[in-house]
Amino acid sequence: MAGDLTENRPLNRASAVLADYFADVDGRIPRWNRGRRPALMELADGLADAAAHYRRLGINPDTAAVRAVHDCGPPSVVAAEFTTMLATAQARRTSLALLLTGPPVGILWLATLTPGQSPQALLLRIPLLGLLVVAATAASVLTLAATGPAIRWMPAPITSSAPHRATAVACAAAAVSDIAVIAFAIWSAIEQPSGVRWMPGLIAAVASLLRFTLTQRIALRDLTRIPATP
């Protein structure tokens, strides 16, 4: 049924009403949202099913389409709900990824820059790093709390905006920490090449660069944009 709303072919009036509504909602949801297509296909199926239901009641196809669209609500409201839902799910995935990848990347850098020493040794050499790690961890945990069971105890304004904002802060902190430790590694390699373990350093650098590519894009996007609102 969803294909009836998305295929490029001549449409009768009833189909055009449904297709125009679908296109309006589609155009209001940011393209970067992962999972937007399945969500939109579910909307399209819902519209088609609602219109078919009204036709079975004996209502003419044009009126049935108009009623189906009316039942769904204004496109701006529907798009805002989809955007919030998708952004929240994406924020949770990103925060989990940061929490899961942080320790392995950190261990690699410790093995590279301060082999055989405690983590404090690296933090003493890069004081800013500790603050960045704490900020990224705290923001990621906040995102998980705002998108998990604790959501039932939080006010709606917080749960609608906090997850992607907190994730953006976590990504920004992670991106800066990756750049800081890579810069320090380069400086250490120039100043004292024998003090750097090259194999874990190469793996750590690749992991940090990959994470930086992802996190800085998310940070820039979510710190400068807000979810769609009706």
HELIX and SHEET records of a PDB file:
HELIX    1   1 GLY A    3  THR A    6  1                                   4    
HELIX    2   2 ARG A   13  ARG A   28  1                                  16    
HELIX    3   3 ARG A   36  ARG A   56  1                                  21    
HELIX    4   4 PRO A   61  CYS A   72  1                                  12    
HELIX    5   5 PRO A   75  LEU A  113  1                                  39    
HELIX    6   6 PRO A  119  ARG A  125  1                                   7    
HELIX    7   7 PRO A  127  THR A  147  1                                  21    
HELIX    8   8 PRO A  149  TRP A  153  5                                   5    
HELIX    9   9 ALA A  156  GLU A  191  1                                  36    
HELIX   10  10 PRO A  193  GLY A  195  5                                   3    
HELIX   11  11 TRP A  198  THR A  224  1                                  27    
END                                                                             
